[in-house]
Amino acid sequence: MTTTPPSPRLLLLNTVLLAVAGMALLGMPHRQQPQTPVAAPPAAPTTEPSLMAAMPSVHRPPAAGAPASTAPESSTPSAVESALPPHGEGATGDRALQRNLETAWPPDLPVADERELLTAGRALLRADATGLGRTRWPAVFPDTDQAVAPAFATAGFRIQAAIARRDGSPNKAVVHLVWAGTDRGGTFTDLRVTDWHFTRTVKKGAATWTPLSRT
């Protein structure tokens, strides 16, 4: 059996096609090998801005002669910061704030003691901010016989939340209060924080809680 040789025309066509294919391959860019990404060095830890930058000033009873609400201090426990809701929440925010405070600081006082401390703490704060009822605590407000303009107006004054807890000893306690009020300049501010400290005293065989003097 004999095989017919390919025609010269077919051989020429194949040669041209192979040449074109070779030139196309030579003209293509070489494929770059994938590079292994270099892991970036871990970022150095950063310190988040203090929560106090977005919080109202924290207050404790200041030195004699100045209202407690006008003396900022940063020693209030940070749990207050995390429990504070946004400003301007109104009564709804007050209820949420009270729940948050109670969750942050579980009760650690007998119910009767807590009730007594809360009643006294609320009255002390109102007397300190508005000037009403200061004569009840002459040791705390020794300037009751002087004409002292209150730092905050009675109208608009509101205690938003309050809790009483031990203060490092069964015979010491602190009342944490969050409140709102309008100052002399007419500026209303809520989420103000004030602490009142108490010590347990015994009079005529009965124990009672006495607010600590500022002197």
C-alpha positions in Angstrom: 0.0 0.0 0.0 1.4 3.4 -0.9 0.8 6.8 0.8 0.2 9.9 -1.3 2.8 12.6 -0.3 1.4 15.9 1.0 1.2 18.6 -1.5 3.8 21.5 -1.4 1.0 23.9 -0.9 -0.2 22.2 2.3 3.3 22.0 3.6 3.8 25.7 3.0 0.5 26.6 4.8 1.5 24.6 7.8 4.9 26.3 7.9 3.3 29.7 7.8 0.9 28.8 10.6 3.7 27.5 12.8 5.7 30.6 12.2 2.8 32.9 13.1 2.1 30.9 16.3 5.8 31.1 17.3 5.9 34.9 16.9 2.7 35.3 18.9 4.2 33.3 21.7 7.4 35.3 21.7 5.5 38.5 21.8 3.5 37.6 24.9 4.8 39.0 28.2 6.3 36.4 30.6 3.9 35.5 33.4 5.1 36.9 36.6 5.4 34.5 39.5 2.9 35.3 42.2 4.6 37.1 45.0 4.0 36.0 48.6 2.5 39.0 50.4 4.7 40.3 53.2 2.9 40.4 56.4 2.7 43.9 57.8 4.2 44.2 61.3 1.5 44.2 64.0 0.3 47.7 64.8 1.4 49.0 68.1 -1.4 49.1 70.7 -3.0 52.5 71.0 -4.7 54.1 73.9 -8.3 54.9 73.3 -9.3 58.5 74.3 -10.5 58.6 77.8 -14.2 58.2 78.3 -14.2 61.2 80.5 -13.5 63.4 77.5 -17.1 62.8 76.4 -18.5 62.8 80.0 -19.7 65.6 82.2 -17.4 66.5 85.1 -17.5 64.1 88.0 -18.2 65.8 91.3 -17.6 65.1 94.9 -18.3 67.4 97.9 -15.6 70.2 97.7 -14.0 72.2 100.3 -16.3 74.3 102.6 -17.8 77.3 101.0 -18.2 76.0 97.5 -21.1 73.9 96.1 -20.3 70.3 95.5 -21.6 70.5 92.0 -19.0 73.0 90.9 -15.9 71.0 92.0 -14.9 68.4 89.4 -13.0 65.4 90.5 -12.0 62.2 88.6 -12.0 59.7 91.5 -15.5 58.4 91.0 -15.4 54.7 89.9 -15.3 54.1 86.2 -18.5 52.1 86.4 -20.4 55.3 86.5 -19.0 56.2 83.1 -20.1 53.0 81.5 -23.5 53.2 83.0 -24.3 56.7 81.8 -26.8 56.9 78.9 -26.6 59.6 76.2 -27.5 63.2 77.2 -31.1 64.3 76.9 -32.8 61.0 77.3 -35.2 62.4 79.9 -37.2 60.2 82.3 -36.8 57.1 80.0 -33.0 57.5 80.3 -33.3 57.9 84.0 -34.9 54.5 84.4 -32.2 52.9 82.2 -29.5 54.7 84.2 -30.8 53.4 87.5 -30.9 49.8 86.2 -27.3 50.2 84.8 -26.0 51.5 88.1 -27.6 48.7 90.1 -26.2 46.2 87.7 -22.7 47.7 87.8 -22.7 47.8 91.6 -24.7 44.9 93.2 -26.3 45.8 96.5 -24.1 45.1 99.5 -26.0 46.9 102.3 -29.1 45.9 104.4 -32.3 47.3 102.8 -33.0 49.5 105.8 -29.5 51.1 105.7 -29.7 51.6 101.9 -33.0 53.3 102.2 -31.7 55.6 105.0 -28.6 56.5 103.0 -30.5 57.2 99.8 -32.9 59.5 101.6 -30.1 61.4 103.2 -28.0 61.5 100.1 -30.8 62.9 98.0 -31.6 65.6 100.5 -27.9 66.5 100.9 -27.5 66.9 97.1 -30.6 69.0 96.9 -29.5 71.2 99.7 -26.0 71.6 98.3 -27.2 72.4 94.7 -30.2 74.6 95.5 -29.5 75.8 99.0 -32.8 74.4 100.4 -32.6 72.5 103.7 -29.0 73.2 104.6 -29.8 74.0 108.2 -30.5 70.3 108.7 -26.8 69.5 108.5 -24.8 72.4 110.1 -21.7 70.3 110.2 -21.8 69.8 106.5 -23.0 73.3 105.6 -21.4 75.6 108.2 -22.3 78.7 106.2 -26.0 78.3 106.6 -26.2 81.6 108.5 -24.7 83.5 105.5 -26.5 84.6 102.4 -25.1 82.2 99.8 -26.6 82.2 96.3 -27.4 78.6 95.2 -25.4 77.3 92.3 -28.5 75.7 90.7 -32.1 76.7 90.4 -34.8 74.7 92.2 -36.8 74.5 89.0 -35.4 71.8 86.7 -33.3 70.1 89.4 -33.8 66.4 89.1 -32.0 63.4 90.6 -31.8 60.9 87.7 -30.5 57.9 89.6 -29.0 57.0 93.0 -27.5 54.0 94.7 -25.9 53.5 98.2 -23.1 51.0 98.7 -20.4 50.2 101.3 -17.3 52.3 101.1 -14.5 49.8 102.0 -15.9 49.1 105.5 -19.2 47.9 107.0 -19.3 51.2 108.9 -18.7 53.4 105.9 -20.9 54.0 102.9 -21.1 56.2 99.8 -24.2 57.4 97.9 -23.6 57.8 94.2 -26.0 60.3 92.6 -26.5 61.3 89.0 -28.6 64.4 88.5 -29.6 67.3 86.2 -30.0 71.0 86.8 -29.8 74.5 85.5 -26.9 76.7 86.7 -27.0 80.4 87.4 -26.1 81.1 83.8 -29.2 79.3 82.6 -27.4 76.3 81.2 -29.1 73.0 81.7 -26.8 70.0 82.1 -27.8 66.4 82.9 -25.7 63.4 83.9 -23.9 65.2 86.6 -22.3 62.9 89.2 -21.9 63.6 92.9 -20.8 61.3 95.8 -21.7 61.7 99.5 -19.8 59.7 102.1 -21.3 58.5 105.4 -20.1 56.8 108.5 -22.1 54.7 110.9 -22.5 56.2 114.3 -24.3 54.9 117.4 -26.5 57.3 119.4 -28.5 56.1 122.4 -28.0 52.5 121.4 -29.3 53.1 117.9 -27.1 53.1 114.8 -27.5 55.8 112.2 -25.6 57.1 109.2 -24.0 60.5 109.5 -22.6 62.4 106.5 -18.9 63.2 106.7 -17.9 66.7 107.3 -15.9 68.5 104.6 -13.5 70.0 107.1 
